[in-house]
């Protein structure tokens, strides 16, 4: 998982062209003015969703992971906690939902917790189980952009 500010997005350009495209999309300040919904950039290869919601208690959340997509979560307004653990965490229970690209897991007690604020993003790769949309100290209104990037055949570090 990567967590950073959008002004540092250029650091990650060598990872994949899809991730570079996703981070370029997020640099557009007009993006935050778009209505909720799904927007295609390159068909099923790169698309994004504008989301608005109230954060929820950690106790009501599940970890999610995606088999073939990289998720890039970018906060436009509000703050949220994102839980994180690797899929190889020995305390991670078996997925109780596994359909299509998505898997859901109950939350073990040994996850990392990340705070996302306006202008920050996190990148969750297929090996990263993540738990977005959580409260920090109480419910908060959040506007977020999630860019979905289909994994490329060749990325940095792949064989």
Long-range contacts (C-beta under 8 A, 24 or more apart in sequence): 1-84, 1-114, 1-122, 1-123, 1-124, 1-125, 1-128, 1-130, 2-121, 2-122, 2-123, 3-114, 3-116, 3-120, 3-121, 3-122, 3-123, 4-120, 4-121, 5-119, 5-120, 5-121, 6-74, 6-119, 6-120, 6-121, 7-119, 9-121, 12-123, 14-156, 15-155, 15-156, 16-70, 16-149, 16-151, 16-152, 16-155, 16-156, 17-152, 18-45, 18-46, 18-70, 18-149, 18-150, 18-151, 18-152, 19-70, 19-72, 19-123, 19-149, 21-46, 21-149, 22-46, 22-48, 22-70, 22-72, 22-147, 22-149, 23-72, 23-121, 25-145, 25-147, 26-72, 26-74, 26-121, 26-145, 26-147, 31-76, 31-145, 32-76, 32-77, 32-143, 32-145, 41-147, 44-150, 45-149, 45-150, 46-147, 46-148, 46-149, 46-150, 47-147, 47-148, 48-145, 48-146, 48-147, 48-148, 49-145, 49-146, 49-148, 50-143, 50-144, 50-145, 51-142, 51-143, 51-144, 51-145, 51-146, 52-141, 52-142, 52-143, 52-144, 53-133, 53-141, 53-142, 53-144, 54-139, 54-140, 54-141, 54-142, 55-80, 55-81, 55-133, 55-134, 55-135, 55-136, 55-139, 55-140, 55-142, 56-133, 56-134, 56-135, 56-139, 57-134, 57-135, 58-83, 58-107, 58-131, 58-134, 58-135, 61-107, 61-131, 61-133, 61-134, 62-104, 62-105, 62-106, 62-107, 62-131, 63-92, 63-104, 63-105, 63-106, 63-107, 63-111, 63-129, 63-130, 63-131, 64-102, 64-103, 64-104, 64-105, 64-129, 64-130, 64-131, 64-132, 65-95, 65-102, 65-103, 65-105, 65-124, 65-126, 65-127, 65-128, 65-129, 65-130, 66-101, 66-102, 66-103, 66-124, 66-126, 66-148, 67-101, 67-102, 67-103, 67-126, 68-101, 68-126, 68-150, 68-151, 69-101, 69-126, 69-148, 69-149, 69-150, 69-151, 70-123, 70-124, 70-125, 70-126, 70-148, 70-149, 70-150, 70-151, 71-123, 71-124, 71-130, 71-146, 71-147, 71-148, 71-149, 72-121, 72-122, 72-123, 72-124, 72-146, 72-147, 72-148, 72-149, 73-116, 73-121, 73-122, 73-124, 73-132, 73-144, 73-145, 73-146, 74-120, 74-121, 74-144, 74-145, 74-146, 74-147, 75-116, 75-117, 75-118, 75-119, 75-120, 75-121, 75-142, 75-143, 75-144, 76-118, 76-143, 76-144, 76-145, 77-118, 77-141, 77-142, 77-143, 78-118, 78-140, 78-141, 78-142, 78-143, 78-144, 79-115, 79-116, 79-117, 79-118, 79-136, 79-140, 79-142, 80-115, 80-116, 80-132, 80-133, 80-134, 80-135, 80-136, 80-140, 80-142, 80-144, 81-113, 81-114, 81-115, 81-116, 81-134, 81-135, 81-136, 82-113, 82-114, 82-115, 82-116, 82-122, 82-130, 82-131, 82-132, 82-134, 83-107, 83-111, 83-112, 83-113, 83-114, 83-130, 83-131, 83-134, 84-111, 84-112, 84-113, 84-114, 84-122, 84-124, 84-128, 84-129, 84-130, 84-131, 85-110, 85-111, 85-112, 85-128, 85-129, 86-127, 86-128, 86-129, 87-127, 87-128, 87-129, 88-127, 89-129, 92-129, 103-129, 105-129, 107-131, 126-151
